């Protein structure tokens, strides 16, 4: 079963939100890579606590940005803000990713737990993010295969 109907694919291809998602995703991944390095450096050496905290904060803001714009994209393409059939499980897992990142922010702003405790929560959030990113990359590949198959059938 294809991810998109013909009409949905047309809306996806014409939407500015597709471009925005395409730009935000690699930016967020770059932020993630830098932050992961800083968090691991802090946990292993004790150095750079503030840099690690700021990096997780920036990563979380980037995550919220991509989630909000992704929800708008989903509304434009599928006429549902979230949990469209084609991306239901990715959206469900995204909620876990958001919850874990938000838990880190709550811990940071309320000074709950030690710095190390907060960084371990960040690492769990990051692990969930990697899984979720993999889900979306898989769907991107499926969409490309669908499009390629459609081109072969109509050619």
Order of alpha helices (4+ residues) and beta strands (2+ residues): alpha-alpha-alpha-alpha-alpha
